């Protein structure tokens, strides 16, 4: 394995974690094998006793998967990483490998719908207490963490309303309460935010999003201290089987090679689009972390290296206005995915956050007029023209009736 730890992120995205076979291939090798051979029964026994470090079975590890884990760890600045079959498998593994009956979890209210469901519905079934707080309210964090807890779960910026959490403050409060902090860093990506530097303990990703970035495969990742990864997470992953396929790992390695180019380009485009949307009369409000009108602009500038690829905006006419706008788009397509090379729009209230219910959506500020836009790699002017055309044709009829 090439020692690349000293290189910067742009180089690590290309060279991090490479293991070349005796054939000295240029591209990472794809090891499509379920198992591995032993030279003797004694070697097999020693391997299972963990006296010998070698591959056993691809549910446990695989050379292609190991390269992805090492590259992600180097990029994040983490000691170790384990990848999973999806982002939700990563969140599930991070929580359930650490928690037990009688434990207590404090979570930001603004979570992806699937993550919210795990905390609100699944954890209590196993005797784990769960408490939600408004992510941006430090006083609520202080109250919730004034008594012991085992784990804090949050995402920043949040999906879909781009609400931020003060990582340094919340991590300090969590550690005083005895909790580890698990951060979903999907929207920021490892290029625009490094939660470990603010005190976070565990980082989770849906690699399906920016890391693949081309709508091809599912994947997830959990990163943290080596001892926690190997002693807490690995036994859970090994024995429950949320395994990433070697083929998907190989595609994710290829996706990492262009991650910086894609994130930088899409972020520049997203910033321009947010500024454009803010000028439109059909748009009630725009959320973008580094815009001066974002309620946590100062925190975004302090905590992030850029605003990211996501823009959320609210149109007049509530659900009808949002649907008319989305149906009027021609270049931007409707999809609940994000972080793709193609620009994608979704209506969170009826898709990703439908099942949390109207009352909870209201508490999170997810209105019926809100549209989440994942900005891709198309020409920015073409995207702006598409949005202008859709807004101009869709919203006036509903706005006039208000």
N, C-alpha and C positions, 0 to 999 in steps of 0.2 A: 504493500500500500504506500502510495506517495505521501510524504509528509508535507502537508499543505497548510498547516495551522497558522503560519505566519502571514499568509496572503490575505488580501482584502476580499470583500464579499464578491466583487465582480469576477475575481479569479476563482474563488471557491465554488461559485456556481458552475464552473466549467470543469475544474480539476479535483474538487474535494472528494475524498474517499475512494478514489479509483483503485481497483484491484485488477491487475492484468494477469492473464493466464500465461502459461509458457509459450503461447502463440504470439504474444506481444501485440494484441489487437489495439487499434486506435480508439474505437468506440467501446463503451462498456459492454461486456459480454452478457448475453441473456441466457441464464441457466434455467431452462424449463425442465426441471426434474423434481419429482416428489421426494426422493430419498437419496442417500449416499451410501457407498460401499465401505466396508471395513476390511483391513488386511487380516484380521483375526478376531476370534470371539473375545479374546482378552482386550483387544483395542476397543471393541464395541462396549464392553463392560466399563472400561476406563472412561469412555466418552460419556456414558450415562451417569457415571459417578462424578462427572465434571472434573476429573483428574487430567483429562486431555481436552484441549480446546480445538474442536473440529466440528464441521457441519454434520448433523444427524438426520434431520427431516425438515422439509421446507415449511412446515407449520411452525417450527421453532426458529429457523433462520435459513438463509440461502445467500450465496455470494452476491447476486444482483440486489437483493433486498438489503444486505449489509452495506453495500456501496451507497444506496439511497439514505440509509440511516446515518451513516458517517458524514455524508455531505450535508444533510440537514442539520446535524449537530454542530458541525463546524460553522455553518452559516449563521445559526442562531446564537452561537457562543455557549452552547450547552455541553455538558459532559457526555451525555448519551441520549439516544433516541430509539424508539420502537415505532414502526409503522403498522398501520391497520388497514382493513379493507375499505373503510369509509371514514369520513369525519365524525359521524355520530358514533361509530365504533370506538374512535379515539376518545371522545368525551365519556362514553360509557365505561371504557376500561380505566381511564384516569380516576373516575369517581369510585367505581365499585372495587377496584383493587385496593383502595385506601380506606374505605369506610366499612363500618360494621354496625350492627344493631345497637342503638343507644347513642350513636354519634349525632352530632349537630352540624348542619350546613347552613351557611349564610350565602345567599346568591343575589346578584344584581337582578332586578326585575326585568330589565331590558335584555332578554336573551332570545336567540333563535328559537322558533316554535318547538323544535324537537328537544332542545336543551331545557327549555322551560317545562316541558312535559315530564322529563326525567326527574327534575327537582320537585315539581309539584305533585306528581302522581306516582312515580316509581319508587323514589326513595322512601316515602312513608310506608309503603307496603313491606319494607324490610326493617321497619322500626327505626328509621333515621329521621330525625327532626329537620325540617327545612323552613327557613325564614327568608323572605324576600325583602330587599330594600331598594329604594329609588337610587339608581347608580350614581347620579351626580350629586347626591345630598350627603356630604360627609358627616353631618350630624346623625343621620339614620345609620350609617356605618358604625359610628361611635357607640350608639345605643345598642345595636345588634351585637357588636363585638365586645361589649362590656362584660359579657360572661363567656365561658369557654366554648370553643367550637373546634372542629377537626378540619374543616375545609371551607374555603371561600371560592366561589365560581363567578367569573365575570367575563364579559367581552367588551373590548374598547378599540375602536368605535363600535357601537352596537348595531345590530341588524334589526330593523331597517332605518332607524331614525338618527343614526350617527351620533348617539350620545356617548360622551367620554367619561371614563373613570380616572380619578387621580391615583395612578398606580403607586407612587411612593407613599402617599398617605394611607391608602387602604392596606397595602402590604404591611406597613408598620403596625397598624391596628390589628390586623389578622394575626401576625406573629405574636403580639402581646397576648392574644386570646388562645394561642396554641394551635392555630390553624395553618395549613399550607394554602397557598394561593394558586389556583388554576386559572390561566388566562387563555381565552379563545382569541387568537391574534389574527384571524383570517382576513378581516378587512384591511388591516394595516400591512400585512405580510411581514416576513422577517427583514425586509429591506427598509421599511419605514418606521418600525417600532421594535424595540428590544426590551420586552417586559422583564427579563431576568436582571437587567441593569437597574431596574427600579425596585427590586426585591421580590419579584414573583418566583415561585418555586417550580411550577409545571406549566408548559406551553402546549396547547393543542391546536392542530390545524386540520381543516378539510383540504387535503392536497388536490381534491377535485377542482378547487377553485383556481387561484392564480398559479399555483405550482404546476399543474397540468396546463391550464390556461387555454386549452383548445377543444374543450368539450368531448374528450375522448374516454377518460377512465375515471373511476372512483378511487379514492385513497384517503388515508388519514395519518396523522403523526402525533406522538406524545414525546415531549422532550423535557429533560430535567437533570438533576444530579445523578451521577452514576449509581450511587448506592440505592436511591429510591427506584430508579429504573430497573435495576437488576434484582433487588430484593423484594420490592413491592409490586411493581407493574409486571415484570417478566413472568413470574409464576401464574398470574392471572391470564395473561395473553397466551402463554404456552398451553394452558389447560382448558381454556374456553374457545380458542380457535378463531379469533377475528382476523385471520391472516390475509395480508396483501399478496396478490399473485405476483410472481416474478415478472410476468409480462407487464403488468401495470406499474411495477417498480421501475422497469426499464423505461417506459414511456415518461414517467415522472422525472427520471434522471435527465431525459432529453428536454422535458419542459423547463427544468431548472436552468439549463444552458441559456435560455432566452428570457428568464424571469426579469432581470433588471431592465432589459430593453423594453419589454412589454409594460411593466409597471410604470417606468418613467414616462413612456409615451402616453399611456392611458391616463396617468395622473395629470399631465399637462393638459390633455384634452378635457378631462373632467373639470378642471379648474375653469377653463374657458366656458364650458357648457353651463356650469353653475352661475357664472357671471351673466351669461346670456339669459338664462331662465329668470334671474332676479329682475330683469328689465321688462318682463312680459306681464301685461295686465291680467292675463288669464291665470297667472300663477300667484297663489296667495303667499307662499313662503318657500324658501330654498334652504336645505341643510347641506353644508359642506364644511368639514372641520377647520380648514385654514382660511375661510372667508371671515372678514372682520365682524359680520353680523351673526356668526355662530355663537350661541350663548357661552361656549367654553373655548372660544378662540385662543385665549392666552394659554390655556392648558394644552391645546393641540399644538401650538407652536413650541411649547416647552418639551412636550413628550414625544412628538412625532417628527419625522424628517420630511414629511410631505402630507398633503391632504388625502391621497389615495385615489382609487379608481371609481368610487361610488358617490353618486349624487342622489339625494332624495328631495322630491318637491311635491307640493300640494297644489292641486288645481281647483278652480271654482267648480261648483256643481257636484261636489262630493263623489259618490260612486259612479253616478252617471257621467259626470265630467271626466273622471279618470278613465272609465271604460271607452268613452268616445275618443279621448286623446290617444290611448293605447291602440285602439282599432284603426286610428288614422295614420299610425306610423307605417312607413314602408321599408325603410332601411333598418331601423331598430326593430328587433323581433321580440315577441312576448315569450318569456321563459322564466322559470323560478331559479335557474342557475345564475352564477355570477363569476366574475374574474376571468371571463372568456375573451378571446381575441375579437369576437363579435359582440357588438353592443346589444344588451338585453334589458328589457323592462318587465317589471312585475307589479302587481297590485297586492301588497302584503296582507291587507285586510281580508282578502278572499283566497289567498294562497298560503304563503309561508307561515302566517300568523292567524289563520282562520280559526284553528281549533283551540286557541287560548281564550276565545270568547270576547264578546263586545266590551264587557266591563274591563277586562284586563287590557285590551287594546287601548281603551280610553286612558287608562292609567299610564300606559307607556307612550301616549301621544300619537298612536298610529290611527290617523283619521281615515275616513272612507275616500277622501280625495288624494291620499298620499300615493305616489308612484316611486318605486325604487329603481334607479337606473344604474346599471353596470356598464361603464364606458369601455369600449373596446379599442381597436386599432384602426378603425376607418378614418378617413380624412375628417378632421374636426368640423370643417365648414359643411361637409355633407350631413353630418349628424345634426348640426345646428339648423340647417335648412329643413331637415326631416321633422325636427321638433317644432319649428316655427309653423310649418305647414299643418301638422297635426293639431297643434294648439289653436291655430287660427280657424280651422274648419270645425273643430269639435266643441270648443268651449263657449263661444258666444251664445248659442241657442240656450244653453242651460244657465249661463250667467245672467241673461236677460230676465229669466224667470225668477231669479233670487230676490 
